[in-house]
Amino acid sequence: MKYLIVSDSHGLDYELDDLLSEYKHFDGYIHCGDSELPKQYLSNFTAVIGNNDYNYLPEQIVVNVGNQKALVVHSHRQGIFDTKLKLAALAQEQGASFVFYGHTHVFNDEIVNGVRIMNPGSLWRSRDDSSRSYAIFEIDEDDNCTFTRYRL
């Protein structure tokens, strides 16, 4: 199964449209917050609210990815710049093996306390002097998975 993971698009609706067109046969589309777009622009995405978003989105959501669960959260309320331990604990509370998060505008893929924590970077602007990016998460029936960064 393949999932498009994006975050921090900050109003760039054409970027989302282009990605949906390019990856139209994927199993899911996840936006980790700060879309700054009205609801109709996110109709194809499972999306959470970021610190710059409208209030119609949930703060967090758990989604099925293959046979596993993933927590989707923007992370602006979890103190992500200080520690990822809070995200790992929150995922464990929800029975999730993975976390997809945003807010930092920096690509990340690491394991914290047995939870794989992944950030696709930002579609709008990177904060680590690298390219803007998104990611593709793939998981097979044996729960083998990859998280690959794609630069814009």
Rosetta constraint file for C-alpha pairs under 8 A:
AtomPair CA 1 CA 26 HARMONIC 7.43 0.50
AtomPair CA 1 CA 27 HARMONIC 6.00 0.50
AtomPair CA 1 CA 65 HARMONIC 7.57 0.50
AtomPair CA 1 CA 66 HARMONIC 6.37 0.50
AtomPair CA 1 CA 138 HARMONIC 5.58 0.50
AtomPair CA 1 CA 139 HARMONIC 5.37 0.50
AtomPair CA 1 CA 140 HARMONIC 6.06 0.50
AtomPair CA 2 CA 26 HARMONIC 5.37 0.50
AtomPair CA 2 CA 27 HARMONIC 5.47 0.50
AtomPair CA 2 CA 28 HARMONIC 6.89 0.50
AtomPair CA 2 CA 136 HARMONIC 6.81 0.50
AtomPair CA 2 CA 137 HARMONIC 5.80 0.50
AtomPair CA 2 CA 138 HARMONIC 4.53 0.50
AtomPair CA 2 CA 139 HARMONIC 6.71 0.50
AtomPair CA 3 CA 26 HARMONIC 5.91 0.50
AtomPair CA 3 CA 27 HARMONIC 5.77 0.50
AtomPair CA 3 CA 28 HARMONIC 4.76 0.50
AtomPair CA 3 CA 29 HARMONIC 5.61 0.50
AtomPair CA 3 CA 30 HARMONIC 7.24 0.50
AtomPair CA 3 CA 136 HARMONIC 5.64 0.50
AtomPair CA 3 CA 137 HARMONIC 5.11 0.50
AtomPair CA 3 CA 138 HARMONIC 6.37 0.50
AtomPair CA 4 CA 23 HARMONIC 7.60 0.50
AtomPair CA 4 CA 26 HARMONIC 7.23 0.50
AtomPair CA 4 CA 28 HARMONIC 6.47 0.50
AtomPair CA 4 CA 29 HARMONIC 4.84 0.50
AtomPair CA 4 CA 30 HARMONIC 6.16 0.50
AtomPair CA 4 CA 134 HARMONIC 7.67 0.50
AtomPair CA 4 CA 135 HARMONIC 6.16 0.50
AtomPair CA 4 CA 136 HARMONIC 4.80 0.50
AtomPair CA 4 CA 137 HARMONIC 6.51 0.50
AtomPair CA 5 CA 29 HARMONIC 6.17 0.50
AtomPair CA 5 CA 30 HARMONIC 4.89 0.50
AtomPair CA 5 CA 31 HARMONIC 6.09 0.50
AtomPair CA 5 CA 32 HARMONIC 7.51 0.50
AtomPair CA 5 CA 100 HARMONIC 7.76 0.50
AtomPair CA 5 CA 120 HARMONIC 6.24 0.50
AtomPair CA 5 CA 134 HARMONIC 6.13 0.50
AtomPair CA 5 CA 135 HARMONIC 5.17 0.50
AtomPair CA 5 CA 136 HARMONIC 5.87 0.50
AtomPair CA 5 CA 137 HARMONIC 7.02 0.50
AtomPair CA 6 CA 30 HARMONIC 6.26 0.50
AtomPair CA 6 CA 31 HARMONIC 4.93 0.50
AtomPair CA 6 CA 32 HARMONIC 6.22 0.50
AtomPair CA 6 CA 120 HARMONIC 5.79 0.50
AtomPair CA 6 CA 121 HARMONIC 7.39 0.50
AtomPair CA 6 CA 122 HARMONIC 7.12 0.50
AtomPair CA 6 CA 123 HARMONIC 7.01 0.50
AtomPair CA 6 CA 133 HARMONIC 7.90 0.50
AtomPair CA 6 CA 134 HARMONIC 5.01 0.50
AtomPair CA 6 CA 135 HARMONIC 6.54 0.50
AtomPair CA 7 CA 31 HARMONIC 5.30 0.50
AtomPair CA 7 CA 32 HARMONIC 4.65 0.50
AtomPair CA 7 CA 33 HARMONIC 5.60 0.50
AtomPair CA 7 CA 34 HARMONIC 6.72 0.50
AtomPair CA 7 CA 35 HARMONIC 7.12 0.50
AtomPair CA 7 CA 101 HARMONIC 7.63 0.50
AtomPair CA 7 CA 102 HARMONIC 5.44 0.50
AtomPair CA 7 CA 103 HARMONIC 7.56 0.50
AtomPair CA 7 CA 105 HARMONIC 7.90 0.50
AtomPair CA 7 CA 119 HARMONIC 7.89 0.50
AtomPair CA 7 CA 120 HARMONIC 6.54 0.50
AtomPair CA 7 CA 121 HARMONIC 6.53 0.50
AtomPair CA 7 CA 122 HARMONIC 5.40 0.50
AtomPair CA 7 CA 123 HARMONIC 6.44 0.50
AtomPair CA 7 CA 134 HARMONIC 7.29 0.50
AtomPair CA 8 CA 32 HARMONIC 7.15 0.50
AtomPair CA 8 CA 33 HARMONIC 5.91 0.50
AtomPair CA 8 CA 34 HARMONIC 4.66 0.50
AtomPair CA 8 CA 35 HARMONIC 5.74 0.50
AtomPair CA 8 CA 102 HARMONIC 6.59 0.50
AtomPair CA 8 CA 103 HARMONIC 6.61 0.50
AtomPair CA 8 CA 105 HARMONIC 6.84 0.50
AtomPair CA 8 CA 121 HARMONIC 7.66 0.50
AtomPair CA 8 CA 122 HARMONIC 4.94 0.50
AtomPair CA 8 CA 123 HARMONIC 5.94 0.50
AtomPair CA 8 CA 124 HARMONIC 6.24 0.50
AtomPair CA 9 CA 13 HARMONIC 7.76 0.50
AtomPair CA 9 CA 15 HARMONIC 7.88 0.50
AtomPair CA 9 CA 16 HARMONIC 8.00 0.50
AtomPair CA 9 CA 34 HARMONIC 6.34 0.50
AtomPair CA 9 CA 35 HARMONIC 4.96 0.50
AtomPair CA 9 CA 36 HARMONIC 7.51 0.50
AtomPair CA 9 CA 122 HARMONIC 6.33 0.50
AtomPair CA 9 CA 123 HARMONIC 4.72 0.50
AtomPair CA 9 CA 124 HARMONIC 4.89 0.50
AtomPair CA 10 CA 34 HARMONIC 5.61 0.50
AtomPair CA 10 CA 35 HARMONIC 4.80 0.50
AtomPair CA 10 CA 36 HARMONIC 5.14 0.50
AtomPair CA 10 CA 37 HARMONIC 7.65 0.50
AtomPair CA 10 CA 123 HARMONIC 7.91 0.50
AtomPair CA 10 CA 124 HARMONIC 6.14 0.50
AtomPair CA 11 CA 35 HARMONIC 5.68 0.50
AtomPair CA 11 CA 36 HARMONIC 4.96 0.50
AtomPair CA 11 CA 37 HARMONIC 5.60 0.50
AtomPair CA 12 CA 16 HARMONIC 6.94 0.50
AtomPair CA 12 CA 35 HARMONIC 7.58 0.50
AtomPair CA 12 CA 123 HARMONIC 7.84 0.50
AtomPair CA 12 CA 124 HARMONIC 7.13 0.50
AtomPair CA 13 CA 17 HARMONIC 6.32 0.50
AtomPair CA 13 CA 37 HARMONIC 7.38 0.50
AtomPair CA 13 CA 41 HARMONIC 7.01 0.50
AtomPair CA 14 CA 18 HARMONIC 6.08 0.50
AtomPair CA 15 CA 19 HARMONIC 6.25 0.50
AtomPair CA 15 CA 123 HARMONIC 7.57 0.50
AtomPair CA 16 CA 20 HARMONIC 6.12 0.50
AtomPair CA 17 CA 21 HARMONIC 6.19 0.50
AtomPair CA 18 CA 22 HARMONIC 6.15 0.50
AtomPair CA 19 CA 23 HARMONIC 5.98 0.50
AtomPair CA 20 CA 24 HARMONIC 5.34 0.50
AtomPair CA 28 CA 45 HARMONIC 7.38 0.50
AtomPair CA 28 CA 46 HARMONIC 7.83 0.50
AtomPair CA 29 CA 44 HARMONIC 6.67 0.50
AtomPair CA 29 CA 45 HARMONIC 4.80 0.50
AtomPair CA 29 CA 46 HARMONIC 6.16 0.50
AtomPair CA 30 CA 45 HARMONIC 5.21 0.50
AtomPair CA 30 CA 46 HARMONIC 4.80 0.50
AtomPair CA 30 CA 47 HARMONIC 5.82 0.50
AtomPair CA 30 CA 72 HARMONIC 7.96 0.50
AtomPair CA 31 CA 35 HARMONIC 7.57 0.50
AtomPair CA 31 CA 45 HARMONIC 6.17 0.50
AtomPair CA 31 CA 46 HARMONIC 6.15 0.50
AtomPair CA 31 CA 47 HARMONIC 4.58 0.50
AtomPair CA 31 CA 48 HARMONIC 6.68 0.50
AtomPair CA 32 CA 47 HARMONIC 6.00 0.50
AtomPair CA 32 CA 48 HARMONIC 5.72 0.50
AtomPair CA 32 CA 49 HARMONIC 7.55 0.50
AtomPair CA 32 CA 50 HARMONIC 7.47 0.50
AtomPair CA 32 CA 72 HARMONIC 6.29 0.50
AtomPair CA 32 CA 73 HARMONIC 5.89 0.50
AtomPair CA 32 CA 74 HARMONIC 5.16 0.50
AtomPair CA 32 CA 100 HARMONIC 6.74 0.50
AtomPair CA 32 CA 101 HARMONIC 5.38 0.50
AtomPair CA 32 CA 102 HARMONIC 5.27 0.50
AtomPair CA 33 CA 47 HARMONIC 6.43 0.50
AtomPair CA 33 CA 48 HARMONIC 5.12 0.50
AtomPair CA 33 CA 49 HARMONIC 4.93 0.50
AtomPair CA 33 CA 50 HARMONIC 4.23 0.50
AtomPair CA 33 CA 51 HARMONIC 7.79 0.50
AtomPair CA 33 CA 53 HARMONIC 7.26 0.50
AtomPair CA 33 CA 73 HARMONIC 7.31 0.50
AtomPair CA 33 CA 74 HARMONIC 5.13 0.50
AtomPair CA 33 CA 101 HARMONIC 8.00 0.50
AtomPair CA 33 CA 102 HARMONIC 6.47 0.50
AtomPair CA 33 CA 103 HARMONIC 7.39 0.50
AtomPair CA 34 CA 49 HARMONIC 6.54 0.50
AtomPair CA 34 CA 50 HARMONIC 4.40 0.50
AtomPair CA 34 CA 51 HARMONIC 6.46 0.50
AtomPair CA 34 CA 52 HARMONIC 5.39 0.50
AtomPair CA 34 CA 53 HARMONIC 5.40 0.50
AtomPair CA 34 CA 74 HARMONIC 7.70 0.50
AtomPair CA 34 CA 103 HARMONIC 7.51 0.50
AtomPair CA 35 CA 50 HARMONIC 7.54 0.50
AtomPair CA 35 CA 52 HARMONIC 7.81 0.50
AtomPair CA 35 CA 53 HARMONIC 6.48 0.50
AtomPair CA 36 CA 52 HARMONIC 6.23 0.50
AtomPair CA 36 CA 53 HARMONIC 4.85 0.50
AtomPair CA 36 CA 54 HARMONIC 6.78 0.50
AtomPair CA 37 CA 41 HARMONIC 6.27 0.50
AtomPair CA 37 CA 42 HARMONIC 7.47 0.50
AtomPair CA 37 CA 53 HARMONIC 7.36 0.50
AtomPair CA 37 CA 54 HARMONIC 7.59 0.50
AtomPair CA 38 CA 42 HARMONIC 7.43 0.50
AtomPair CA 38 CA 54 HARMONIC 7.35 0.50
AtomPair CA 39 CA 43 HARMONIC 6.64 0.50
AtomPair CA 39 CA 56 HARMONIC 7.47 0.50
AtomPair CA 42 CA 46 HARMONIC 7.69 0.50
AtomPair CA 42 CA 47 HARMONIC 7.20 0.50
AtomPair CA 47 CA 57 HARMONIC 6.76 0.50
AtomPair CA 47 CA 58 HARMONIC 7.62 0.50
AtomPair CA 47 CA 72 HARMONIC 7.83 0.50
AtomPair CA 48 CA 57 HARMONIC 5.28 0.50
AtomPair CA 48 CA 58 HARMONIC 5.14 0.50
AtomPair CA 48 CA 59 HARMONIC 5.46 0.50
AtomPair CA 48 CA 60 HARMONIC 5.80 0.50
AtomPair CA 48 CA 61 HARMONIC 7.06 0.50
AtomPair CA 48 CA 72 HARMONIC 6.96 0.50
AtomPair CA 48 CA 73 HARMONIC 6.11 0.50
AtomPair CA 48 CA 74 HARMONIC 6.62 0.50
AtomPair CA 49 CA 53 HARMONIC 5.66 0.50
AtomPair CA 49 CA 54 HARMONIC 7.13 0.50
AtomPair CA 49 CA 55 HARMONIC 6.98 0.50
AtomPair CA 49 CA 56 HARMONIC 7.76 0.50
AtomPair CA 49 CA 57 HARMONIC 4.99 0.50
AtomPair CA 49 CA 58 HARMONIC 5.79 0.50
AtomPair CA 49 CA 59 HARMONIC 5.27 0.50
AtomPair CA 49 CA 60 HARMONIC 7.65 0.50
AtomPair CA 49 CA 73 HARMONIC 7.72 0.50
AtomPair CA 49 CA 74 HARMONIC 6.63 0.50
AtomPair CA 50 CA 59 HARMONIC 7.62 0.50
AtomPair CA 50 CA 74 HARMONIC 5.34 0.50
AtomPair CA 50 CA 75 HARMONIC 7.88 0.50
AtomPair CA 50 CA 76 HARMONIC 7.05 0.50
AtomPair CA 50 CA 103 HARMONIC 7.33 0.50
AtomPair CA 51 CA 74 HARMONIC 7.94 0.50
AtomPair CA 51 CA 76 HARMONIC 6.53 0.50
AtomPair CA 59 CA 73 HARMONIC 6.42 0.50
AtomPair CA 59 CA 74 HARMONIC 7.50 0.50
AtomPair CA 60 CA 71 HARMONIC 7.02 0.50
AtomPair CA 60 CA 72 HARMONIC 5.59 0.50
AtomPair CA 60 CA 73 HARMONIC 4.71 0.50
AtomPair CA 60 CA 74 HARMONIC 7.60 0.50
AtomPair CA 61 CA 71 HARMONIC 5.86 0.50
AtomPair CA 61 CA 72 HARMONIC 5.30 0.50
AtomPair CA 61 CA 73 HARMONIC 6.87 0.50
AtomPair CA 62 CA 69 HARMONIC 6.47 0.50
AtomPair CA 62 CA 70 HARMONIC 5.50 0.50
AtomPair CA 62 CA 71 HARMONIC 4.47 0.50
AtomPair CA 62 CA 72 HARMONIC 6.10 0.50
AtomPair CA 62 CA 94 HARMONIC 7.45 0.50
AtomPair CA 62 CA 96 HARMONIC 7.39 0.50
AtomPair CA 63 CA 69 HARMONIC 5.62 0.50
AtomPair CA 63 CA 70 HARMONIC 5.33 0.50
AtomPair CA 63 CA 71 HARMONIC 6.51 0.50
AtomPair CA 63 CA 72 HARMONIC 7.47 0.50
AtomPair CA 64 CA 68 HARMONIC 5.78 0.50
AtomPair CA 64 CA 69 HARMONIC 4.55 0.50
AtomPair CA 64 CA 70 HARMONIC 6.28 0.50
AtomPair CA 65 CA 69 HARMONIC 5.68 0.50
AtomPair CA 65 CA 70 HARMONIC 6.57 0.50
AtomPair CA 65 CA 139 HARMONIC 7.28 0.50
AtomPair CA 66 CA 139 HARMONIC 6.19 0.50
AtomPair CA 66 CA 140 HARMONIC 6.84 0.50
AtomPair CA 66 CA 141 HARMONIC 6.79 0.50
AtomPair CA 66 CA 143 HARMONIC 7.19 0.50
AtomPair CA 67 CA 141 HARMONIC 7.20 0.50
AtomPair CA 67 CA 143 HARMONIC 6.88 0.50
AtomPair CA 68 CA 96 HARMONIC 7.03 0.50
AtomPair CA 68 CA 97 HARMONIC 6.54 0.50
AtomPair CA 68 CA 143 HARMONIC 7.49 0.50
AtomPair CA 69 CA 95 HARMONIC 6.97 0.50
AtomPair CA 69 CA 96 HARMONIC 4.55 0.50
AtomPair CA 69 CA 97 HARMONIC 5.85 0.50
AtomPair CA 69 CA 98 HARMONIC 6.62 0.50
AtomPair CA 70 CA 91 HARMONIC 7.56 0.50
AtomPair CA 70 CA 96 HARMONIC 5.02 0.50
AtomPair CA 70 CA 97 HARMONIC 6.01 0.50
AtomPair CA 70 CA 98 HARMONIC 4.51 0.50
AtomPair CA 70 CA 99 HARMONIC 5.38 0.50
AtomPair CA 70 CA 100 HARMONIC 6.95 0.50
AtomPair CA 71 CA 91 HARMONIC 5.89 0.50
AtomPair CA 71 CA 94 HARMONIC 7.53 0.50
AtomPair CA 71 CA 96 HARMONIC 6.00 0.50
AtomPair CA 71 CA 98 HARMONIC 6.20 0.50
AtomPair CA 71 CA 99 HARMONIC 4.69 0.50
AtomPair CA 71 CA 100 HARMONIC 6.23 0.50
AtomPair CA 72 CA 99 HARMONIC 5.89 0.50
AtomPair CA 72 CA 100 HARMONIC 4.90 0.50
AtomPair CA 72 CA 101 HARMONIC 5.94 0.50
AtomPair CA 73 CA 99 HARMONIC 7.54 0.50
AtomPair CA 73 CA 100 HARMONIC 6.53 0.50
AtomPair CA 73 CA 101 HARMONIC 5.08 0.50
AtomPair CA 73 CA 102 HARMONIC 7.21 0.50
AtomPair CA 74 CA 101 HARMONIC 4.98 0.50
AtomPair CA 74 CA 102 HARMONIC 4.77 0.50
AtomPair CA 74 CA 103 HARMONIC 5.71 0.50
AtomPair CA 75 CA 79 HARMONIC 6.97 0.50
AtomPair CA 75 CA 80 HARMONIC 6.03 0.50
AtomPair CA 75 CA 87 HARMONIC 7.69 0.50
AtomPair CA 75 CA 101 HARMONIC 6.04 0.50
AtomPair CA 75 CA 102 HARMONIC 6.33 0.50
AtomPair CA 75 CA 103 HARMONIC 6.21 0.50
AtomPair CA 76 CA 80 HARMONIC 6.74 0.50
AtomPair CA 76 CA 103 HARMONIC 6.13 0.50
AtomPair CA 78 CA 86 HARMONIC 6.13 0.50
AtomPair CA 78 CA 87 HARMONIC 6.73 0.50
AtomPair CA 79 CA 83 HARMONIC 6.47 0.50
AtomPair CA 79 CA 84 HARMONIC 7.83 0.50
AtomPair CA 79 CA 86 HARMONIC 7.60 0.50
AtomPair CA 80 CA 84 HARMONIC 5.63 0.50
AtomPair CA 80 CA 86 HARMONIC 7.80 0.50
AtomPair CA 80 CA 87 HARMONIC 7.76 0.50
AtomPair CA 80 CA 104 HARMONIC 7.77 0.50
AtomPair CA 81 CA 104 HARMONIC 7.51 0.50
AtomPair CA 84 CA 88 HARMONIC 6.43 0.50
AtomPair CA 84 CA 112 HARMONIC 7.08 0.50
AtomPair CA 85 CA 89 HARMONIC 6.15 0.50
AtomPair CA 85 CA 112 HARMONIC 6.68 0.50
AtomPair CA 85 CA 113 HARMONIC 7.52 0.50
AtomPair CA 86 CA 90 HARMONIC 6.05 0.50
AtomPair CA 87 CA 91 HARMONIC 6.12 0.50
AtomPair CA 87 CA 99 HARMONIC 7.23 0.50
AtomPair CA 87 CA 117 HARMONIC 7.78 0.50
AtomPair CA 88 CA 92 HARMONIC 6.21 0.50
AtomPair CA 88 CA 99 HARMONIC 7.55 0.50
AtomPair CA 88 CA 112 HARMONIC 6.15 0.50
AtomPair CA 88 CA 113 HARMONIC 6.51 0.50
AtomPair CA 88 CA 114 HARMONIC 7.83 0.50
AtomPair CA 88 CA 115 HARMONIC 5.65 0.50
AtomPair CA 88 CA 116 HARMONIC 7.99 0.50
AtomPair CA 88 CA 117 HARMONIC 7.38 0.50
AtomPair CA 89 CA 93 HARMONIC 6.21 0.50
AtomPair CA 90 CA 94 HARMONIC 6.44 0.50
AtomPair CA 91 CA 95 HARMONIC 6.16 0.50
AtomPair CA 91 CA 96 HARMONIC 4.88 0.50
AtomPair CA 91 CA 97 HARMONIC 6.80 0.50
AtomPair CA 91 CA 98 HARMONIC 6.99 0.50
AtomPair CA 91 CA 99 HARMONIC 6.60 0.50
AtomPair CA 91 CA 115 HARMONIC 7.37 0.50
AtomPair CA 92 CA 96 HARMONIC 5.68 0.50
AtomPair CA 92 CA 97 HARMONIC 7.19 0.50
AtomPair CA 92 CA 115 HARMONIC 7.62 0.50
AtomPair CA 96 CA 115 HARMONIC 7.84 0.50
AtomPair CA 97 CA 114 HARMONIC 7.73 0.50
AtomPair CA 97 CA 115 HARMONIC 5.30 0.50
AtomPair CA 97 CA 116 HARMONIC 6.49 0.50
AtomPair CA 98 CA 115 HARMONIC 5.62 0.50
AtomPair CA 98 CA 116 HARMONIC 4.81 0.50
AtomPair CA 98 CA 117 HARMONIC 5.82 0.50
AtomPair CA 98 CA 118 HARMONIC 7.59 0.50
AtomPair CA 99 CA 115 HARMONIC 7.35 0.50
AtomPair CA 99 CA 116 HARMONIC 6.32 0.50
AtomPair CA 99 CA 117 HARMONIC 4.71 0.50
AtomPair CA 99 CA 118 HARMONIC 5.99 0.50
AtomPair CA 100 CA 117 HARMONIC 6.30 0.50
AtomPair CA 100 CA 118 HARMONIC 5.02 0.50
AtomPair CA 100 CA 119 HARMONIC 5.79 0.50
AtomPair CA 100 CA 120 HARMONIC 7.89 0.50
AtomPair CA 101 CA 117 HARMONIC 7.61 0.50
AtomPair CA 101 CA 118 HARMONIC 6.32 0.50
AtomPair CA 101 CA 119 HARMONIC 5.11 0.50
AtomPair CA 101 CA 120 HARMONIC 7.74 0.50
AtomPair CA 102 CA 119 HARMONIC 5.57 0.50
AtomPair CA 102 CA 120 HARMONIC 7.17 0.50
AtomPair CA 102 CA 121 HARMONIC 6.89 0.50
AtomPair CA 102 CA 122 HARMONIC 7.62 0.50
AtomPair CA 104 CA 121 HARMONIC 7.45 0.50
AtomPair CA 104 CA 127 HARMONIC 7.30 0.50
AtomPair CA 105 CA 121 HARMONIC 4.79 0.50
AtomPair CA 105 CA 122 HARMONIC 4.66 0.50
AtomPair CA 105 CA 125 HARMONIC 6.77 0.50
AtomPair CA 105 CA 126 HARMONIC 5.04 0.50
AtomPair CA 105 CA 127 HARMONIC 5.46 0.50
AtomPair CA 105 CA 128 HARMONIC 7.78 0.50
AtomPair CA 106 CA 119 HARMONIC 6.95 0.50
AtomPair CA 106 CA 120 HARMONIC 7.39 0.50
AtomPair CA 106 CA 121 HARMONIC 4.49 0.50
AtomPair CA 106 CA 122 HARMONIC 6.74 0.50
AtomPair CA 106 CA 126 HARMONIC 6.02 0.50
AtomPair CA 106 CA 127 HARMONIC 5.99 0.50
AtomPair CA 106 CA 128 HARMONIC 6.21 0.50
AtomPair CA 107 CA 118 HARMONIC 7.55 0.50
AtomPair CA 107 CA 119 HARMONIC 5.11 0.50
AtomPair CA 107 CA 120 HARMONIC 5.06 0.50
AtomPair CA 107 CA 121 HARMONIC 4.05 0.50
AtomPair CA 107 CA 122 HARMONIC 7.70 0.50
AtomPair CA 107 CA 133 HARMONIC 7.64 0.50
AtomPair CA 107 CA 149 HARMONIC 7.58 0.50
AtomPair CA 108 CA 117 HARMONIC 7.47 0.50
AtomPair CA 108 CA 118 HARMONIC 5.32 0.50
AtomPair CA 108 CA 119 HARMONIC 4.85 0.50
AtomPair CA 108 CA 120 HARMONIC 6.82 0.50
AtomPair CA 108 CA 121 HARMONIC 7.30 0.50
AtomPair CA 109 CA 116 HARMONIC 7.07 0.50
AtomPair CA 109 CA 117 HARMONIC 5.78 0.50
AtomPair CA 109 CA 118 HARMONIC 4.47 0.50
AtomPair CA 109 CA 119 HARMONIC 6.53 0.50
AtomPair CA 109 CA 147 HARMONIC 7.48 0.50
AtomPair CA 110 CA 116 HARMONIC 5.69 0.50
AtomPair CA 110 CA 117 HARMONIC 5.45 0.50
AtomPair CA 110 CA 118 HARMONIC 6.65 0.50
AtomPair CA 111 CA 115 HARMONIC 5.32 0.50
AtomPair CA 111 CA 116 HARMONIC 4.30 0.50
AtomPair CA 111 CA 117 HARMONIC 5.90 0.50
AtomPair CA 112 CA 116 HARMONIC 6.41 0.50
AtomPair CA 112 CA 117 HARMONIC 6.96 0.50
AtomPair CA 118 CA 147 HARMONIC 7.74 0.50
AtomPair CA 120 CA 133 HARMONIC 6.43 0.50
AtomPair CA 120 CA 134 HARMONIC 4.74 0.50
AtomPair CA 120 CA 135 HARMONIC 4.93 0.50
AtomPair CA 120 CA 149 HARMONIC 6.61 0.50
AtomPair CA 121 CA 126 HARMONIC 6.76 0.50
AtomPair CA 121 CA 132 HARMONIC 6.77 0.50
AtomPair CA 121 CA 133 HARMONIC 5.31 0.50
AtomPair CA 121 CA 134 HARMONIC 5.95 0.50
AtomPair CA 121 CA 135 HARMONIC 7.88 0.50
AtomPair CA 122 CA 126 HARMONIC 5.68 0.50
AtomPair CA 122 CA 132 HARMONIC 5.47 0.50
AtomPair CA 122 CA 133 HARMONIC 5.48 0.50
AtomPair CA 122 CA 134 HARMONIC 6.66 0.50
AtomPair CA 123 CA 132 HARMONIC 5.16 0.50
AtomPair CA 123 CA 133 HARMONIC 5.37 0.50
AtomPair CA 123 CA 134 HARMONIC 6.43 0.50
AtomPair CA 123 CA 152 HARMONIC 7.70 0.50
AtomPair CA 124 CA 132 HARMONIC 6.32 0.50
AtomPair CA 125 CA 131 HARMONIC 7.71 0.50
AtomPair CA 125 CA 132 HARMONIC 5.58 0.50
AtomPair CA 126 CA 130 HARMONIC 6.05 0.50
AtomPair CA 126 CA 131 HARMONIC 6.25 0.50
AtomPair CA 126 CA 132 HARMONIC 5.39 0.50
AtomPair CA 126 CA 133 HARMONIC 7.88 0.50
AtomPair CA 131 CA 151 HARMONIC 5.75 0.50
AtomPair CA 131 CA 152 HARMONIC 6.57 0.50
AtomPair CA 132 CA 151 HARMONIC 5.72 0.50
AtomPair CA 132 CA 152 HARMONIC 5.52 0.50
AtomPair CA 133 CA 149 HARMONIC 6.61 0.50
AtomPair CA 133 CA 150 HARMONIC 5.48 0.50
AtomPair CA 133 CA 151 HARMONIC 4.34 0.50
AtomPair CA 133 CA 152 HARMONIC 5.59 0.50
AtomPair CA 134 CA 149 HARMONIC 5.95 0.50
AtomPair CA 134 CA 150 HARMONIC 5.48 0.50
AtomPair CA 134 CA 151 HARMONIC 6.67 0.50
AtomPair CA 134 CA 152 HARMONIC 7.89 0.50
AtomPair CA 135 CA 147 HARMONIC 6.50 0.50
AtomPair CA 135 CA 148 HARMONIC 5.32 0.50
AtomPair CA 135 CA 149 HARMONIC 4.46 0.50
AtomPair CA 135 CA 150 HARMONIC 5.67 0.50
AtomPair CA 136 CA 146 HARMONIC 7.89 0.50
AtomPair CA 136 CA 147 HARMONIC 5.72 0.50
AtomPair CA 136 CA 148 HARMONIC 5.33 0.50
AtomPair CA 136 CA 149 HARMONIC 6.76 0.50
AtomPair CA 136 CA 150 HARMONIC 7.76 0.50
AtomPair CA 137 CA 145 HARMONIC 7.06 0.50
AtomPair CA 137 CA 146 HARMONIC 5.71 0.50
AtomPair CA 137 CA 147 HARMONIC 4.53 0.50
AtomPair CA 137 CA 148 HARMONIC 6.56 0.50
AtomPair CA 138 CA 145 HARMONIC 5.29 0.50
AtomPair CA 138 CA 146 HARMONIC 5.29 0.50
AtomPair CA 138 CA 147 HARMONIC 6.61 0.50
AtomPair CA 139 CA 143 HARMONIC 5.66 0.50
AtomPair CA 139 CA 144 HARMONIC 5.50 0.50
AtomPair CA 139 CA 145 HARMONIC 4.19 0.50
AtomPair CA 139 CA 146 HARMONIC 6.70 0.50
AtomPair CA 140 CA 144 HARMONIC 5.53 0.50
AtomPair CA 140 CA 145 HARMONIC 6.55 0.50
